Amino acid sequence: MIPILDSKRQYATIGEEVEKEVLEVLRSGQYILGKHNKALEQESADFIGVKHTVCLNSGTDALHLALRALDIGAGDEVISTAFTFVATAEAIGIVGAKPVFVDINADTFNIDPAKIENAITPKTKAIIPVHLYGQPADMDMILDIAKRHNLYVIEDACQAIGALYKGKMVGSFGDIGCFSFYPTKNLGAMGDGGLLTTNSDVIKDRVIALRNHGGAIRYHHDEIGVNSRLDEVQAAILRVKLKHINEWNKKRRENAYRYNELFAKCPDIVTPKELDDTYCVYHQYTVKIPNRDNIHKMLQEKGIGAMLYYPIPLHMQKVHEYLGMGKGSLPITEKNTEVVISLPMFPELTKEEQQTVADTLIECVEKSKALV
């Protein structure tokens, strides 16, 4: 079996240092909002290139509290993409706002800026671009639209820590950036975790209060908040891992280029495309293939841990039936959800494993064509 991700291999390289830091936390007796949280917030702010970061307990909470901090709620609309994990739209629904989905760019899978303007109404308050699979969205166009229409921009960078757009880190462009430290992410905790970025002192202070039951001072509660503190153990682990993220992302890119070469002579396999002046960090290496569902089954039977992200677009999920967006509403999104498949991708993936993945996929594609 060649898995989509193998966390054990990563742990084998950093386990000793991680265990040392975790043991130090356990012995300290300081398990909530301790020195590692504070240090991680400073180190991640320096890494991403923003004034502030706030550690939270998930990327979902980062999105949720971002909307809360901007006073977006009932009666408001937020423009985003239906080709993403449900948390993006879930956060919009949690605050009582309405998600407005627009179609994607067929090459990058990211929101198509050219389609945003037609979706803006007097109720629109923000745009949430998603840097899907580690590929930066076209931030110049998005920011220009937001500025002209006086809209907030919240970057969903949950899959894209370390990705660059024109030399600048994603998560540093919008009013707020949101990151996930779910264990499968490029920078993953050993449990849940998240991060919110901003250059605004006001937003930072608001989110700090919201994450701690709506109060900046102990036992003083100014509004309804949540409990969204990052565990000190996870903060310690993430500090160890943050030192390696650039190296790990570089290896992911090397693996992606190797895949590109291995698939170059198979026109039925469409490999990922990067925008000019971007640095994709390949959270997933996602290709387009014909007869995707049949080939996915073949790969699983042959021990290749390929995955489908995301087979049902959000506008066609039951939770969003009330929007009235049936099949055909977002044709490019819908077409891509039927043909994309993600292949094993992690820094420790070997050349031999990639060769096996490529040979097997090409074999399955050819076999599938013969069956049609």
Disulfide bonds with the S-S distance in Angstrom:
none
